[in-house]
Amino acid sequence: MSTYLFVAAAVIAVIGIMIVFKINMDKIKENPEQLENAQQKFFIGVAMSESIPILLVIFALINAEPVPVEDLYLPMAIVILMMVFAAFFIFLQRNVDVEKAQKQQVNTFSMIALMLANAIPIIALVMMFINVA
């Protein structure tokens, strides 16, 4: 059961961060001078998006019990799929409607978003490995 709490944490974190990323990426593409403001709102949105997943990870750790490796295949596949989805979504947004002058700002913002989007899923994968019987 606790493995699926890790999965839920990863899914909620990735989807929340992708929504916040898309909103702020559109603001950066419309007006590159608003980069600082968009980054500030992005980090606040990420903090809000990761609050529930962090609580889920803590709750799952408190209620952790050993599970056989065979029971981890599906949860791990879902978490890895969410990581791939995040990378695919971010790289698509990075390349769509970006002018040459904005390319560096968009690339930097995208790499920050990619690392933040994969933080909770990586934690979830590590915690699942720790609970192997």
C-alpha positions in Angstrom: 0.0 0.0 0.0 2.8 2.4 0.8 4.3 2.0 -2.6 1.2 3.5 -4.2 1.4 6.5 -1.9 4.8 7.1 -3.4 3.3 6.8 -6.8 0.5 9.2 -5.9 3.1 11.7 -4.6 5.0 11.5 -7.8 2.0 11.9 -10.1 0.6 14.8 -8.1 4.0 16.5 -8.0 4.7 16.1 -11.7 1.2 17.2 -12.9 1.2 20.2 -10.6 4.7 21.3 -11.6 3.8 20.9 -15.3 0.8 23.1 -14.9 2.8 25.8 -13.2 5.6 25.4 -15.7 3.3 25.8 -18.7 1.7 29.0 -17.3 5.0 30.6 -16.5 6.6 29.5 -19.8 3.9 31.2 -21.7 4.5 34.4 -19.7 8.2 34.2 -20.5 7.5 33.6 -24.2 5.1 36.6 -24.4 7.4 39.0 -22.5 11.0 38.0 -21.9 11.5 41.0 -19.6 9.2 39.3 -17.1 11.6 36.4 -16.5 12.4 37.2 -12.9 8.7 37.6 -12.1 7.8 34.4 -13.9 10.6 32.5 -12.1 9.4 33.8 -8.7 5.8 32.7 -9.4 7.1 29.4 -10.7 9.0 28.7 -7.5 6.1 29.6 -5.3 3.8 27.4 -7.5 6.3 24.5 -7.2 6.4 24.9 -3.4 2.7 24.7 -3.3 2.5 21.8 -5.8 5.0 19.8 -3.8 3.5 20.3 -0.3 0.9 17.5 -0.6 3.4 15.0 -2.3 5.9 15.7 0.5 3.3 14.9 3.1 2.4 11.7 1.1 6.0 10.6 1.1 6.3 11.2 4.9 3.0 9.3 5.5 4.2 6.4 3.3 7.5 6.2 5.1 5.7 6.1 8.5 3.5 3.2 7.2 6.2 1.5 5.2 6.3 -2.3 5.3 8.6 -4.6 3.2 7.2 -5.7 -0.1 8.5 -8.2 -2.6 10.3 -6.9 -5.7 7.5 -8.3 -7.9 5.0 -5.9 -6.4 7.2 -2.9 -7.3 7.2 -3.4 -11.1 3.9 -1.5 -11.8 4.5 1.3 -9.3 8.0 1.9 -10.5 6.8 1.8 -14.1 4.2 4.5 -13.4 6.8 6.7 -11.6 9.3 6.3 -14.5 6.5 7.0 -17.0 5.8 10.3 -15.1 9.4 11.2 -15.3 9.5 10.6 -19.0 6.2 12.6 -19.4 7.7 15.5 -17.6 10.9 15.5 -19.7 8.9 15.2 -22.9 6.5 18.0 -22.0 9.2 20.3 -20.9 11.3 19.8 -24.0 8.3 20.3 -26.2 7.4 23.6 -24.5 11.1 24.6 -24.8 11.0 24.3 -28.6 7.6 25.7 -29.5 7.2 29.4 -30.4 10.6 30.5 -29.0 12.5 33.3 -30.7 16.3 33.2 -31.1 16.7 36.0 -28.5 14.7 34.1 -25.9 16.4 30.7 -26.4 18.9 31.0 -23.5 16.3 32.2 -21.0 13.8 29.5 -22.0 16.5 26.7 -21.9 17.6 27.8 -18.4 14.0 27.9 -17.2 13.3 24.5 -18.7 16.3 22.8 -17.1 15.3 24.2 -13.7 11.7 22.9 -14.2 13.0 19.5 -15.3 15.1 19.1 -12.2 12.2 20.2 -9.9 9.7 18.0 -11.7 11.9 14.9 -11.3 12.7 15.5 -7.6 9.7 13.8 -6.0 9.7 10.9 -8.5 13.3 10.2 -7.8 12.6 10.3 -4.0 9.7 7.9 -4.6 11.9 5.4 -6.6 14.6 5.4 -3.9 12.0 4.9 -1.1 10.4 2.0 -3.0 13.8 0.4 -3.3 14.4 0.8 0.4 11.2 -1.1 1.2 12.1 -4.2 -0.8 11.8 -7.3 1.3 
